């Protein structure tokens, strides 16, 4: 599919009610459920991080490094197959070919399981080398070995849950991955900490949670497919079928470039931590990794809004509905900005308070890294939907190039800056890599669709900056209530929120298309009020 100019952008709300409006409402409802699941998982993850962090920087540093290794290994073991499922299953489902859909998902899940076993073996054998040669701490080897055992279940379960999303049943992925898996993970980890088993016990609990989540994934995929499905009946025939090699090449031809890209994105995400571990101390890793997960809260909104975006965009473009696809993109991108611009500004206004609240006063020294990291995640989040468009056009090799350039930028800058500037140098390197990735991704998506049009980002940014300025002026004015205390941060926060909302409406930043998303999302969570 080659991009053609679409002319003047068309408002979905100005069009007759049809597929685009239905798509927006479906995406908003999915986003509401996904947002609840992601928020739930983040709350539990922060609770776990907070307990480990308060036990000491060294323990928290081991926890951070162990999961850095696991993230890299799981990205390779997945082979990008969950993305292949999101690409091909919507087309097969639109033709009502249930048997082909089941066969595609089975092949992808079987490949992910086999790759997970192979990667687990590699990690198990090389854990001592990784722990001592790269991170200079032999205690890390046990954590790596335990987590490696969960790779086959993490990969195959992830493919099955992505298939549920591709079949327009995203609620099943939310139930299994965000609610159940995280509940298993945190409850088992808390039990391990209570029993005094340390980071190793936490790793055991998380590995068990991957197994339990995979069991749920099998059940939910069967419900989404509306046909019986079992591992025993599906995996063995999948490997023995005559067309297994041919169809697997089709899946891997699409997915492997994404796997390479995701591997490079892991470098983009974790290279700063790895470089800190190489040049500084485990304690510095723990300090930096207090700012990083807070900044990563800016991924909640785009992850929720993007949750069902890929299968919907594939379906629209497959049927030649390019204008509708563009309208959906602009509306969702605007909402990511509306949510994340004030979130980033609040982190910039209250960095030490947030760090002290979530991790303790010992971590307040990472305030400057938090501000820089938050800005980088903001820029990347606003343009993240471009990846869905690029993938829908089968341009997966572009992901490799983009991730390679961005990852090399992070590594080069981190190696240059971390020895000289410490953790703030790592934050600057991370921000630069995310900025480069966002620019290249948005330009490629625009070339495929003949332009992305005006999503209204400038008005959202202006509203946020004015609100931040007002909040700062209020704090500088030293306004006092009836009592002797100065204006509290809570009152300053309220002033920011009210100013931001007022500026959005004053600048007419909320369009009718945006209201479709908002109203559908509100109804999904039980709020009957509509704009």
Secondary structure in CASP SS format (residue, H / E / C, confidence):
PFRMAT SS
TARGET T0000
AUTHOR 0000-0000-0000
METHOD secondary structure of the structure
MODEL  1
X C 1.00
X C 1.00
X C 1.00
X C 1.00
X C 1.00
X C 1.00
X C 1.00
X C 1.00
X C 1.00
X C 1.00
X C 1.00
X H 1.00
X H 1.00
X H 1.00
X C 1.00
X C 1.00
X C 1.00
X C 1.00
X H 1.00
X H 1.00
X H 1.00
X H 1.00
X H 1.00
X H 1.00
X H 1.00
X H 1.00
X H 1.00
X H 1.00
X H 1.00
X H 1.00
X H 1.00
X H 1.00
X H 1.00
X H 1.00
X H 1.00
X H 1.00
X H 1.00
X H 1.00
X H 1.00
X H 1.00
X H 1.00
X H 1.00
X H 1.00
X H 1.00
X H 1.00
X H 1.00
X H 1.00
X H 1.00
X H 1.00
X H 1.00
X H 1.00
X H 1.00
X H 1.00
X H 1.00
X C 1.00
X C 1.00
X H 1.00
X H 1.00
X H 1.00
X H 1.00
X H 1.00
X H 1.00
X H 1.00
X H 1.00
X H 1.00
X H 1.00
X H 1.00
X H 1.00
X H 1.00
X H 1.00
X H 1.00
X H 1.00
X H 1.00
X H 1.00
X H 1.00
X H 1.00
X H 1.00
X H 1.00
X C 1.00
X C 1.00
X H 1.00
X H 1.00
X H 1.00
X H 1.00
X H 1.00
X H 1.00
X H 1.00
X H 1.00
X H 1.00
X H 1.00
X H 1.00
X H 1.00
X H 1.00
X H 1.00
X C 1.00
X C 1.00
X C 1.00
X H 1.00
X H 1.00
X H 1.00
X H 1.00
X H 1.00
X H 1.00
X H 1.00
X H 1.00
X H 1.00
X H 1.00
X H 1.00
X H 1.00
X H 1.00
X H 1.00
X H 1.00
X H 1.00
X H 1.00
X H 1.00
X H 1.00
X H 1.00
X H 1.00
X H 1.00
X H 1.00
X H 1.00
X H 1.00
X H 1.00
X H 1.00
X H 1.00
X H 1.00
X H 1.00
X H 1.00
X H 1.00
X H 1.00
X H 1.00
X H 1.00
X H 1.00
X H 1.00
X C 1.00
X C 1.00
X C 1.00
X C 1.00
X C 1.00
X H 1.00
X H 1.00
X H 1.00
X H 1.00
X H 1.00
X H 1.00
X H 1.00
X H 1.00
X H 1.00
X C 1.00
X C 1.00
X H 1.00
X H 1.00
X H 1.00
X H 1.00
X H 1.00
X H 1.00
X H 1.00
X H 1.00
X H 1.00
X H 1.00
X H 1.00
X H 1.00
X H 1.00
X H 1.00
X H 1.00
X H 1.00
X C 1.00
X C 1.00
X C 1.00
X H 1.00
X H 1.00
X H 1.00
X H 1.00
X H 1.00
X H 1.00
X H 1.00
X H 1.00
X H 1.00
X H 1.00
X H 1.00
X H 1.00
X H 1.00
X H 1.00
X H 1.00
X H 1.00
X H 1.00
X H 1.00
X H 1.00
X H 1.00
X H 1.00
X H 1.00
X H 1.00
X H 1.00
X H 1.00
X C 1.00
X C 1.00
X C 1.00
X H 1.00
X H 1.00
X H 1.00
X H 1.00
X H 1.00
X H 1.00
X H 1.00
X H 1.00
X H 1.00
X H 1.00
X H 1.00
X H 1.00
X H 1.00
X H 1.00
X H 1.00
X H 1.00
X H 1.00
X H 1.00
X H 1.00
X H 1.00
X H 1.00
X H 1.00
X H 1.00
X H 1.00
X H 1.00
X H 1.00
X H 1.00
X H 1.00
X C 1.00
X C 1.00
X C 1.00
X C 1.00
X C 1.00
X H 1.00
X H 1.00
X H 1.00
X H 1.00
X H 1.00
X H 1.00
X H 1.00
X H 1.00
X H 1.00
X H 1.00
X C 1.00
X C 1.00
X C 1.00
X H 1.00
X H 1.00
X H 1.00
X H 1.00
X H 1.00
X H 1.00
X H 1.00
X H 1.00
X H 1.00
X H 1.00
X H 1.00
X H 1.00
X H 1.00
X H 1.00
X H 1.00
X H 1.00
X H 1.00
X H 1.00
X H 1.00
X H 1.00
X H 1.00
X H 1.00
X H 1.00
X H 1.00
X H 1.00
X H 1.00
X H 1.00
X H 1.00
X H 1.00
X H 1.00
X H 1.00
X H 1.00
X H 1.00
X H 1.00
X H 1.00
X H 1.00
X C 1.00
X C 1.00
X H 1.00
X H 1.00
X H 1.00
X H 1.00
X H 1.00
X H 1.00
X H 1.00
X H 1.00
X H 1.00
X H 1.00
X H 1.00
X H 1.00
X H 1.00
X H 1.00
X H 1.00
X H 1.00
X H 1.00
X H 1.00
X H 1.00
X H 1.00
X H 1.00
X H 1.00
X H 1.00
X H 1.00
X H 1.00
X C 1.00
X C 1.00
X H 1.00
X H 1.00
X H 1.00
X H 1.00
X H 1.00
X H 1.00
X H 1.00
X H 1.00
X H 1.00
X H 1.00
X C 1.00
X C 1.00
X C 1.00
X H 1.00
X H 1.00
X H 1.00
X H 1.00
X H 1.00
X H 1.00
X H 1.00
X H 1.00
X H 1.00
X H 1.00
X H 1.00
X H 1.00
X H 1.00
X H 1.00
X H 1.00
X H 1.00
X H 1.00
X H 1.00
X H 1.00
X H 1.00
X H 1.00
X H 1.00
X H 1.00
X H 1.00
X H 1.00
X H 1.00
X H 1.00
X H 1.00
X C 1.00
X H 1.00
X H 1.00
X H 1.00
X H 1.00
X H 1.00
X H 1.00
X H 1.00
X H 1.00
X H 1.00
X C 1.00
X H 1.00
X H 1.00
X H 1.00
X H 1.00
X H 1.00
X H 1.00
X H 1.00
X H 1.00
X H 1.00
X H 1.00
X H 1.00
X H 1.00
X H 1.00
X H 1.00
X H 1.00
X H 1.00
X H 1.00
X H 1.00
X H 1.00
X H 1.00
X H 1.00
X H 1.00
X C 1.00
X C 1.00
X C 1.00
X H 1.00
X H 1.00
X H 1.00
X H 1.00
X H 1.00
X H 1.00
X H 1.00
X C 1.00
X C 1.00
X C 1.00
X H 1.00
X H 1.00
X H 1.00
X H 1.00
X H 1.00
X H 1.00
X H 1.00
X H 1.00
X H 1.00
X H 1.00
X H 1.00
X H 1.00
X H 1.00
X H 1.00
X H 1.00
X H 1.00
X H 1.00
X H 1.00
X H 1.00
X H 1.00
X H 1.00
X H 1.00
X H 1.00
X H 1.00
X H 1.00
X H 1.00
X C 1.00
X H 1.00
X H 1.00
X H 1.00
X H 1.00
X H 1.00
X H 1.00
X H 1.00
X H 1.00
X H 1.00
X H 1.00
X H 1.00
X H 1.00
X H 1.00
X H 1.00
X H 1.00
X H 1.00
X H 1.00
X H 1.00
X H 1.00
X H 1.00
X H 1.00
X H 1.00
X H 1.00
X H 1.00
X H 1.00
X H 1.00
X H 1.00
X C 1.00
X C 1.00
X C 1.00
X C 1.00
X C 1.00
X C 1.00
X C 1.00
X H 1.00
X H 1.00
X H 1.00
X H 1.00
X H 1.00
X H 1.00
X H 1.00
X H 1.00
X H 1.00
X H 1.00
X H 1.00
X H 1.00
X H 1.00
X H 1.00
X H 1.00
X H 1.00
X H 1.00
X H 1.00
X H 1.00
X H 1.00
X C 1.00
X C 1.00
X C 1.00
X E 1.00
X C 1.00
X C 1.00
X C 1.00
X C 1.00
X C 1.00
X E 1.00
X C 1.00
X C 1.00
X H 1.00
X H 1.00
X H 1.00
X H 1.00
X H 1.00
X H 1.00
X H 1.00
X H 1.00
X H 1.00
X H 1.00
X H 1.00
X H 1.00
X H 1.00
X H 1.00
X H 1.00
X H 1.00
X H 1.00
X H 1.00
X C 1.00
X C 1.00
X C 1.00
X C 1.00
X C 1.00
X H 1.00
X H 1.00
X H 1.00
X H 1.00
X H 1.00
X H 1.00
X H 1.00
X H 1.00
X H 1.00
X H 1.00
X H 1.00
X H 1.00
X H 1.00
X C 1.00
X C 1.00
X C 1.00
X C 1.00
X C 1.00
X C 1.00
X C 1.00
END
